[in-house]
Amino acid sequence: MNQYETVFILTPVLSDEQMKETVAKFKNLLTDKGAEILNEETWGLKKMAYPIQKKSTGFYCLIEFKAEPNVINTLETGFRRDEKVIRFMTVKLDKYAVLYAEKRRNKYAKKEEA
């Protein structure tokens, strides 16, 4: 199993409930294919550097997971088919990125506890 990180941007016209449903849909897609979700972060509504599909803002979401390589094709096909997804990027993490991600997760968890 490899460790991956995917960031996707959802259209800003969604309600919070619709955004959470969409994120849950992709998490379920991953777990159904045998992936192990390590971390999920919702970065919220952010301004983009340039307009995409005439939209200047979007809901940013990050999911870290361990999966087999064939799961990535299924996930990205799901992103392409969903009209709520503006952009997405999935990256395979090397050993240094995995260490950095663990540090970031721990730091993020400490902030939430405080």
ZAMAR-854874 format. One record per residue: residue number from 1; x, y, z of N, C-alpha, C, O, CB in turn. Coordinates in nm, 4 decimals. Atoms other than C-alpha are relative to their C-alpha. Last residue first. Glycine has a CB too. Layout:
// ZAMAR-854874
NUM, X, Y, Z, X, Y, Z, X, Y, Z, X, Y, Z, X, Y, Z
...
// end
This chain:
// ZAMAR-854874
114, -0.0123, -0.1224, -0.0816, -0.6390, 2.3577, 2.2995, -0.1222, 0.0865, -0.0045, -0.1256, 0.1918, 0.0592, 0.1173, 0.0805, -0.0445
113, 0.0170, 0.0328, -0.1421, -0.7285, 2.0105, 2.1708, -0.0005, 0.1243, 0.0867, -0.0701, 0.1296, 0.1881, 0.1101, -0.0940, 0.0463
112, 0.1419, 0.0298, -0.0245, -0.7832, 2.1350, 1.8143, -0.0257, -0.0305, 0.1470, -0.1328, 0.0009, 0.1990, -0.0454, -0.1182, -0.0864
111, 0.0760, -0.1256, 0.0084, -0.4393, 2.2990, 1.8058, -0.1480, -0.0218, 0.0324, -0.2110, 0.0603, 0.0990, 0.0141, 0.0614, -0.1403
110, -0.0266, -0.0760, -0.1231, -0.2744, 1.9785, 1.9307, -0.0764, 0.1316, 0.0002, -0.1237, 0.1757, 0.1050, 0.1507, 0.0269, 0.0156
109, 0.0759, 0.0632, -0.1088, -0.4418, 1.7790, 1.6519, 0.0194, 0.0751, 0.1316, -0.0746, 0.0889, 0.2099, 0.0424, -0.1469, 0.0167
108, 0.1405, -0.0342, 0.0206, -0.3119, 2.0195, 1.3846, -0.0859, -0.0566, 0.1131, -0.1799, 0.0087, 0.1583, -0.0490, -0.0529, -0.1363
107, 0.0106, -0.1421, -0.0303, 0.0444, 1.9867, 1.5154, -0.1461, 0.0460, -0.0082, -0.1933, 0.1223, 0.0761, 0.0879, 0.0821, -0.0964
106, -0.0183, -0.0136, -0.1443, 0.0151, 1.6093, 1.5184, -0.0152, 0.1449, 0.0430, -0.0772, 0.1731, 0.1455, 0.1370, -0.0531, 0.0420
105, 0.1188, 0.0566, -0.0656, -0.1272, 1.6062, 1.1650, 0.0079, 0.0178, 0.1502, -0.0904, 0.0571, 0.2130, -0.0156, -0.1487, -0.0342
104, 0.1092, -0.0950, 0.0211, 0.1463, 1.8402, 1.0399, -0.1285, -0.0478, 0.0687, -0.2014, 0.0315, 0.1283, -0.0248, 0.0203, -0.1507
103, -0.0260, -0.1172, -0.0850, 0.4181, 1.6220, 1.1933, -0.1150, 0.0998, -0.0097, -0.1597, 0.1543, 0.0912, 0.1331, 0.0681, -0.0403
102, 0.0228, 0.0421, -0.1388, 0.2633, 1.3112, 1.0352, 0.0227, 0.1158, 0.0964, -0.0544, 0.1347, 0.1905, 0.0921, -0.1177, 0.0365
101, 0.1450, 0.0099, -0.0191, 0.2401, 1.4871, 0.6971, -0.0335, -0.0423, 0.1429, -0.1299, 0.0071, 0.2013, -0.0607, -0.0997, -0.1002
100, 0.0526, -0.1359, -0.0114, 0.6077, 1.5876, 0.7182, -0.1505, -0.0023, 0.0282, -0.1999, 0.0749, 0.1104, 0.0291, 0.0797, -0.1285
99, -0.0440, -0.0537, -0.1289, 0.7106, 1.2281, 0.7873, -0.0550, 0.1405, 0.0229, -0.1009, 0.1727, 0.1325, 0.1532, 0.0018, 0.0075
98, 0.0767, 0.0727, -0.1017, 0.4995, 1.1039, 0.4953, 0.0370, 0.0514, 0.1387, -0.0505, 0.0735, 0.2224, 0.0255, -0.1530, -0.0099
97, 0.1330, -0.0620, -0.0040, 0.6469, 1.3746, 0.2699, -0.0877, -0.0679, 0.1049, -0.1702, -0.0021, 0.1683, -0.0677, -0.0073, -0.1387
96, -0.0164, -0.1301, -0.0649, 0.9958, 1.2529, 0.3552, -0.1343, 0.0725, 0.0123, -0.1615, 0.1383, 0.1128, 0.1001, 0.0867, -0.0785
95, -0.0231, 0.0185, -0.1437, 0.9087, 0.8885, 0.2813, 0.0151, 0.1327, 0.0739, -0.0240, 0.1427, 0.1903, 0.1241, -0.0849, 0.0221
94, -0.1231, 0.0745, -0.0246, 0.7486, 0.9704, -0.0554, 0.0263, -0.0022, 0.1504, -0.0532, 0.0514, 0.2276, 0.1206, 0.0630, -0.0774
93, -0.0964, -0.0572, -0.0928, 0.3841, 1.0714, -0.0822, 0.1237, -0.0887, 0.0110, 0.1129, -0.2103, 0.0271, -0.0637, 0.0197, 0.1376
92, -0.0574, 0.1101, -0.0780, 0.1820, 0.9817, -0.3916, 0.1104, 0.0599, 0.0868, 0.1983, 0.1298, 0.0364, 0.0558, -0.1159, -0.0934
91, -0.1447, 0.0122, -0.0008, -0.0089, 1.2925, -0.5017, 0.0393, -0.1212, 0.0837, -0.0142, -0.1425, 0.1924, 0.0662, 0.1289, 0.0547
90, -0.0380, 0.1095, -0.0876, -0.3726, 1.3396, -0.6013, 0.1497, -0.0225, -0.0148, 0.2017, -0.0286, -0.1263, -0.0804, -0.1297, -0.0327
89, -0.1366, 0.0470, 0.0220, -0.4914, 1.6691, -0.7467, 0.0317, -0.1066, 0.1045, 0.0118, -0.0858, 0.2241, 0.1028, 0.1181, 0.0072
88, -0.0498, 0.0988, -0.0954, -0.8437, 1.7960, -0.7897, 0.1437, -0.0344, -0.0346, 0.1872, -0.0198, -0.1488, -0.0885, -0.1274, 0.0002
87, -0.1361, 0.0475, 0.0248, -1.0259, 2.0853, -0.9555, 0.0365, -0.1049, 0.1047, -0.0209, -0.1080, 0.2135, 0.1017, 0.1179, 0.0023
86, -0.0589, -0.0918, 0.0985, -1.3849, 2.2145, -0.9859, 0.1381, -0.0491, -0.0424, 0.1674, -0.0575, -0.1617, 0.0097, 0.1433, 0.0577
85, -0.1458, -0.0089, -0.0118, -1.5656, 1.9264, -0.8151, 0.0542, 0.0885, -0.1124, 0.0355, 0.0601, -0.2307, 0.0654, -0.1421, -0.0049
84, -0.0305, -0.0894, -0.1123, -1.9434, 1.9830, -0.7856, 0.1504, 0.0224, 0.0163, 0.1918, 0.1187, 0.0806, -0.0579, -0.0568, 0.1293
83, 0.0005, -0.1392, 0.0461, -2.0018, 1.8395, -1.1352, 0.0297, 0.0996, 0.1117, 0.0541, 0.2172, 0.0845, -0.1336, 0.0329, -0.0623
82, 0.0781, -0.0820, -0.0921, -1.8976, 1.4935, -1.0156, 0.0097, 0.1462, -0.0406, 0.1187, 0.2034, -0.0422, 0.0483, -0.0192, 0.1455
81, 0.1438, 0.0158, 0.0254, -1.7868, 1.2732, -1.3055, -0.0868, 0.0903, 0.0868, -0.2023, 0.1162, 0.0529, -0.0401, -0.1433, 0.0223
80, 0.0341, -0.0518, 0.1327, -1.4260, 1.3939, -1.3068, -0.1504, -0.0050, -0.0263, -0.2044, 0.0820, -0.0946, 0.0739, -0.0790, -0.1076
79, -0.0156, -0.1455, 0.0003, -1.3876, 1.3459, -0.9300, -0.0441, 0.0600, -0.1342, -0.1128, 0.1621, -0.1375, 0.1465, 0.0379, 0.0296
78, 0.1094, -0.0566, -0.0802, -1.5316, 0.9935, -0.9496, 0.0068, 0.1511, 0.0052, -0.0962, 0.2180, -0.0038, 0.0031, -0.0560, 0.1412
77, 0.1177, 0.0103, 0.0870, -1.2883, 0.9091, -1.2307, -0.1220, 0.0566, 0.0718, -0.2040, 0.1253, 0.0109, -0.0252, -0.1476, -0.0421
76, -0.0072, -0.1111, 0.0940, -1.0115, 1.0417, -1.0069, -0.1131, -0.0042, -0.1022, -0.1580, 0.1005, -0.1489, 0.1337, -0.0008, -0.0713
75, 0.0243, -0.1264, -0.0693, -1.1145, 0.8073, -0.7259, -0.0028, 0.1167, -0.0987, -0.0937, 0.1995, -0.0943, 0.1075, 0.0238, 0.1071
74, 0.1412, -0.0032, -0.0373, -1.1397, 0.5012, -0.9511, -0.0364, 0.1331, 0.0651, -0.1398, 0.1922, 0.0339, -0.0327, -0.1157, 0.0948
73, 0.0776, -0.0178, 0.1235, -0.8010, 0.5702, -1.1082, -0.1490, 0.0103, 0.0300, -0.2187, 0.0931, -0.0288, 0.0259, -0.1162, -0.0971
72, -0.0130, -0.1392, 0.0427, -0.6467, 0.6197, -0.7624, -0.0799, 0.0259, -0.1273, -0.1442, 0.1301, -0.1394, 0.1474, 0.0356, -0.0222
71, 0.1096, -0.0770, -0.0612, -0.7782, 0.2860, -0.6350, 0.0009, 0.1441, -0.0503, -0.1038, 0.2083, -0.0575, 0.0111, -0.0026, 0.1543
70, 0.1166, 0.0048, 0.0880, -0.5504, 0.0972, -0.8793, -0.1191, 0.0786, 0.0549, -0.2119, 0.1090, -0.0200, -0.0407, -0.1436, -0.0229
69, -0.0036, -0.0944, 0.1118, -0.2414, 0.2151, -0.6869, -0.1238, -0.0002, -0.0898, -0.1573, 0.1038, -0.1465, 0.1186, -0.0288, -0.0831
68, -0.0676, 0.0633, 0.1132, -0.3362, 0.0314, -0.3645, -0.0051, 0.0973, -0.1185, -0.0965, 0.1794, -0.1262, -0.0667, -0.1385, -0.0366
67, 0.0790, 0.0797, 0.0933, -0.4384, 0.2567, -0.0803, 0.0917, -0.0683, -0.1012, 0.2096, -0.0355, -0.1137, -0.1044, 0.0881, -0.0723
66, -0.0845, 0.1079, 0.0498, -0.3241, 0.4546, 0.2209, -0.0873, -0.0866, -0.0891, -0.1985, -0.1238, -0.0519, 0.0643, -0.0838, 0.1174
65, 0.0429, 0.1394, -0.0092, -0.5048, 0.7837, 0.2795, 0.1080, -0.0945, -0.0495, 0.1992, -0.0546, -0.1219, -0.1281, -0.0216, -0.0794
64, -0.1199, 0.0833, 0.0018, -0.4738, 1.1572, 0.3315, -0.0442, -0.1441, 0.0188, -0.1278, -0.1734, 0.1043, 0.1026, 0.0433, 0.1110
63, 0.0155, 0.1336, -0.0575, -0.7797, 1.3661, 0.2393, 0.1331, -0.0728, -0.0167, 0.1868, -0.0811, -0.1272, -0.1183, -0.0796, -0.0685
62, -0.1177, 0.0858, 0.0112, -0.7697, 1.7406, 0.1817, -0.0319, -0.1328, 0.0660, -0.0894, -0.1369, 0.1748, 0.1258, 0.0662, 0.0649
61, 0.0008, 0.1178, -0.0873, -1.0671, 1.9692, 0.1145, 0.1250, -0.0832, -0.0268, 0.1707, -0.0930, -0.1407, -0.1288, -0.0855, -0.0220
60, -0.1185, 0.0853, 0.0118, -1.0899, 2.3213, -0.0302, -0.0080, -0.1130, 0.1023, -0.0418, -0.0908, 0.2185, 0.1301, 0.0827, 0.0201
59, -0.0215, 0.0741, -0.1238, -1.4309, 2.4880, -0.0759, 0.1175, -0.0960, -0.0221, 0.1121, -0.1819, -0.1101, -0.1301, -0.0777, 0.0434
58, 0.0389, 0.1401, -0.0029, -1.4096, 2.7320, -0.3674, 0.0257, -0.0597, 0.1372, 0.1059, -0.0072, 0.2143, 0.0750, -0.0789, -0.1070
57, -0.0170, 0.0643, -0.1297, -1.3677, 3.0969, -0.4615, -0.0425, -0.1461, -0.0093, -0.1090, -0.1867, -0.1047, -0.0813, 0.0736, 0.1092
56, -0.1258, -0.0476, -0.0587, -1.3124, 3.2938, -0.7849, 0.0247, -0.0576, 0.1401, 0.1304, -0.0342, 0.1987, -0.0005, 0.1523, 0.0065
55, 0.0132, -0.0044, -0.1455, -1.5703, 3.1140, -0.9994, 0.1347, 0.0420, 0.0584, 0.2393, -0.0069, 0.0154, -0.0463, -0.1389, 0.0578
54, 0.0587, -0.1286, -0.0404, -1.6032, 3.1797, -1.3748, -0.0260, 0.0087, 0.1505, -0.1110, 0.0865, 0.1940, -0.1300, 0.0229, -0.0749
53, 0.1415, 0.0102, 0.0350, -1.5263, 2.8120, -1.4516, -0.0776, 0.1215, 0.0514, -0.1884, 0.1082, 0.1033, -0.0603, -0.1298, 0.0572
52, 0.0195, 0.1286, 0.0659, -1.1929, 2.8580, -1.2723, -0.1504, -0.0141, -0.0208, -0.2276, -0.0053, 0.0747, 0.0601, -0.1209, 0.0849
51, 0.1350, 0.0579, 0.0143, -1.0947, 3.2127, -1.1784, 0.0020, -0.1330, -0.0758, 0.0744, -0.1495, -0.1740, -0.0923, 0.0989, -0.0725
50, 0.0588, -0.0430, 0.1275, -0.7330, 3.2745, -1.0744, -0.1363, -0.0665, -0.0139, -0.1596, -0.1730, 0.0432, 0.0932, -0.0362, -0.1219
49, -0.0970, -0.0894, 0.0627, -0.5398, 3.2550, -0.7461, -0.0530, 0.0549, -0.1327, -0.0199, 0.1668, -0.1717, 0.1329, -0.0731, -0.0225
48, -0.0956, 0.0652, 0.0893, -0.8421, 3.1051, -0.5716, 0.0903, 0.1038, -0.0654, 0.0551, 0.2215, -0.0732, -0.0735, -0.0826, -0.1076
47, -0.0100, -0.0709, 0.1273, -1.0140, 3.2629, -0.2714, 0.1074, -0.0688, -0.0840, 0.2159, -0.0996, -0.0345, 0.0333, 0.1524, 0.0215
46, -0.1222, -0.0779, 0.0245, -1.0853, 3.0129, 0.0023, -0.0087, 0.0687, -0.1362, -0.0767, 0.0221, -0.2276, 0.1260, -0.0911, 0.0069
45, 0.0150, -0.0823, 0.1195, -1.4005, 2.8590, 0.1517, 0.1221, 0.0901, -0.0139, 0.1511, 0.1708, 0.0744, -0.1306, 0.0843, 0.0062
44, 0.1046, -0.1006, 0.0097, -1.3111, 2.5936, 0.4049, 0.0004, 0.0755, -0.1318, 0.0668, 0.0366, -0.2279, 0.0134, 0.0968, 0.1121
43, -0.0624, -0.1308, -0.0120, -0.9868, 2.4105, 0.4752, -0.1005, 0.1132, -0.0151, -0.0687, 0.2283, 0.0150, 0.1090, 0.0146, -0.1028
42, 0.0823, -0.0889, 0.0809, -1.1610, 2.0834, 0.5451, 0.0542, 0.1400, 0.0227, 0.0438, 0.1952, 0.1322, -0.1538, -0.0105, 0.0371
41, 0.0028, -0.1401, -0.0402, -0.9032, 1.8371, 0.6646, -0.0911, 0.0760, -0.0956, -0.0836, 0.0599, -0.2174, 0.1435, 0.0615, 0.0015
40, 0.0877, -0.0806, 0.0852, -0.9214, 1.4593, 0.6564, 0.0010, 0.1423, 0.0550, -0.0165, 0.1634, 0.1750, -0.1468, -0.0588, -0.0051
39, 0.0288, -0.1361, -0.0437, -0.6553, 1.2264, 0.7894, -0.0933, 0.0666, -0.1005, -0.0878, 0.0407, -0.2207, 0.1309, 0.0819, 0.0162
38, -0.0849, -0.0401, -0.1115, -0.5491, 0.8634, 0.7761, -0.0387, 0.1355, 0.0565, -0.0333, 0.1565, 0.1777, 0.1440, 0.0025, -0.0434
37, -0.0072, -0.1457, -0.0087, -0.8167, 0.7083, 0.5553, 0.0756, 0.0374, 0.1269, 0.0383, -0.0026, 0.2371, -0.1426, 0.0641, -0.0011
36, 0.0046, -0.0374, -0.1416, -0.7421, 0.3412, 0.4902, 0.0187, 0.1505, 0.0074, 0.1238, 0.2020, -0.0310, 0.1098, -0.0758, 0.0845
35, -0.0951, -0.1017, -0.0445, -0.8252, 0.2319, 0.1362, -0.0199, 0.0283, 0.1484, -0.1290, 0.0112, 0.2026, -0.0157, 0.1299, -0.0824
34, -0.1021, 0.0552, -0.0879, -1.0035, -0.0961, 0.0664, 0.1045, 0.0992, 0.0466, 0.2061, 0.0586, 0.1029, 0.0674, -0.1108, -0.0679
33, -0.1053, 0.0620, 0.0816, -1.2096, 0.0035, -0.2390, 0.1170, -0.0497, 0.0844, 0.2185, -0.0927, 0.0297, 0.0506, 0.0991, -0.1036
32, 0.0595, 0.1148, 0.0693, -1.5184, 0.0681, -0.0253, 0.1029, -0.0744, -0.0842, 0.0910, -0.1951, -0.1051, -0.1158, 0.0459, -0.0885
31, 0.0073, 0.1113, -0.0953, -1.3032, 0.2885, 0.2016, -0.0624, -0.1243, -0.0636, -0.0265, -0.2365, -0.0277, -0.0807, 0.0414, 0.1236
30, -0.1330, 0.0507, -0.0359, -1.2065, 0.5127, -0.0906, -0.0082, -0.1214, 0.0911, 0.0580, -0.2221, 0.0663, 0.0817, 0.1092, 0.0676
29, -0.0537, 0.0610, 0.1207, -1.5582, 0.5512, -0.2317, 0.1377, -0.0612, 0.0292, 0.1689, -0.1714, -0.0161, 0.0094, 0.1043, -0.1141
28, 0.0625, 0.1324, 0.0118, -1.6858, 0.6139, 0.1209, 0.0528, -0.0740, -0.1224, 0.0742, -0.1952, -0.1175, -0.1534, 0.0131, -0.0083
27, -0.0590, 0.0826, -0.1053, -1.4369, 0.9004, 0.1614, -0.0567, -0.1419, -0.0070, 0.0176, -0.2391, 0.0073, -0.0262, 0.0621, 0.1396
26, -0.1332, 0.0396, 0.0450, -1.5457, 1.0376, -0.1766, 0.0727, -0.0830, 0.1051, 0.1496, -0.1726, 0.0703, 0.0824, 0.1229, -0.0347
25, 0.0134, 0.0885, 0.1161, -1.9133, 1.0335, -0.0776, 0.1371, -0.0484, -0.0471, 0.1548, -0.1665, -0.0767, -0.0734, 0.0723, -0.1151
24, 0.0312, 0.1338, -0.0514, -1.8331, 1.1800, 0.2652, -0.0123, -0.1010, -0.1140, 0.0274, -0.2166, -0.0993, -0.1302, 0.0031, 0.0822
23, -0.1242, 0.0502, -0.0592, -1.6663, 1.4795, 0.0974, -0.0228, -0.1424, 0.0521, 0.0621, -0.2296, 0.0334, 0.0490, 0.0941, 0.1153
22, -0.0911, 0.0285, 0.1108, -1.9766, 1.5276, -0.1202, 0.1318, -0.0564, 0.0514, 0.1843, -0.1523, -0.0052, 0.0254, 0.1266, -0.0827
21, 0.0476, 0.1206, 0.0689, -2.2126, 1.4980, 0.1763, 0.0955, -0.0406, -0.1114, 0.1238, -0.1590, -0.1297, -0.1405, 0.0227, -0.0572
20, -0.0325, 0.1147, -0.0861, -2.0056, 1.7504, 0.3763, -0.0437, -0.1314, -0.0634, 0.0262, -0.2320, -0.0513, -0.0662, 0.0159, 0.1374
19, -0.1449, 0.0163, 0.0036, -2.0226, 2.0004, 0.0881, 0.0406, -0.1222, 0.0824, 0.1218, -0.2032, 0.0377, 0.0708, 0.1272, 0.0526
18, -0.0341, 0.0602, 0.1287, -2.3969, 1.9492, 0.0487, 0.1504, -0.0256, -0.0107, 0.1935, -0.1268, -0.0660, -0.0464, 0.0904, -0.1150
17, 0.0482, 0.1378, -0.0006, -2.4498, 2.0143, 0.4223, 0.0373, -0.0722, -0.1304, 0.0820, -0.1869, -0.1273, -0.1524, -0.0027, 0.0206
16, -0.0914, 0.0794, -0.0825, -2.2316, 2.3246, 0.4192, -0.0399, -0.1473, -0.0011, 0.0456, -0.2358, -0.0050, 0.0022, 0.0532, 0.1445
15, 0.0201, -0.0255, -0.1425, -2.4379, 2.4620, 0.1305, 0.1008, -0.0852, 0.0774, 0.1644, -0.1738, 0.0204, -0.1482, -0.0323, 0.0442
14, 0.0543, 0.1073, -0.0831, -2.2930, 2.4472, -0.2190, -0.0251, 0.0485, 0.1421, 0.0442, 0.1373, 0.1917, 0.0951, -0.1200, 0.0015
13, 0.1447, -0.0198, -0.0145, -2.2517, 2.7568, -0.4384, -0.0659, -0.1084, 0.0845, -0.1876, -0.1069, 0.1028, -0.0654, 0.0041, -0.1365
12, 0.0383, -0.0782, -0.1183, -1.8743, 2.7613, -0.3777, -0.1506, 0.0175, 0.0194, -0.1923, 0.0701, 0.1226, 0.0629, 0.1343, -0.0080
11, 0.0630, -0.1248, 0.0416, -1.7925, 2.4738, -0.6180, -0.0552, 0.0763, 0.1208, -0.1083, 0.0144, 0.2130, -0.1124, -0.0280, -0.1011
10, 0.1420, 0.0125, 0.0320, -1.5714, 2.2102, -0.4607, -0.0571, 0.1377, -0.0330, -0.0091, 0.2397, 0.0165, -0.0778, -0.0648, 0.1177
9, 0.0721, -0.1256, -0.0189, -1.1919, 2.2120, -0.4714, -0.1434, -0.0215, -0.0463, -0.1683, -0.0655, -0.1585, 0.0681, 0.1181, -0.0782
8, 0.0974, -0.0334, 0.1025, -0.9974, 1.8899, -0.4276, -0.0762, 0.1253, 0.0394, -0.0927, 0.1562, 0.1574, -0.0966, -0.1167, -0.0232
7, 0.0629, -0.1279, -0.0299, -0.6798, 1.7928, -0.2495, -0.0986, 0.0262, -0.1122, -0.0651, 0.0128, -0.2299, 0.1057, 0.1167, 0.0138
6, 0.0778, -0.0617, 0.1067, -0.5616, 1.4333, -0.2484, -0.0636, 0.1283, 0.0509, -0.1184, 0.1330, 0.1611, -0.1079, -0.0970, -0.0529
5, 0.0663, -0.1189, -0.0511, -0.2819, 1.2832, -0.0426, -0.0760, 0.0604, -0.1176, -0.0185, 0.0810, -0.2245, 0.1030, 0.1028, 0.0634
4, 0.0370, -0.1049, 0.0933, -0.1476, 0.9363, -0.0987, -0.0646, 0.1160, 0.0744, -0.1089, 0.1038, 0.1887, -0.0946, -0.0544, -0.1078
3, 0.0706, -0.1081, -0.0675, 0.0325, 0.6657, 0.0988, -0.0205, 0.1141, -0.0998, 0.0721, 0.1539, -0.1705, 0.0787, 0.0488, 0.1262
2, -0.0688, -0.1280, 0.0052, 0.1181, 0.3474, -0.0855, -0.0816, 0.1043, 0.0753, -0.2020, 0.0883, 0.0948, 0.0239, 0.0441, -0.1463
1, 0.0840, -0.1192, 0.0000, 0.0000, 0.0000, 0.0000, 0.0877, 0.1245, 0.0000, 0.1875, 0.1323, 0.0718, -0.0952, 0.0004, 0.1218
// end
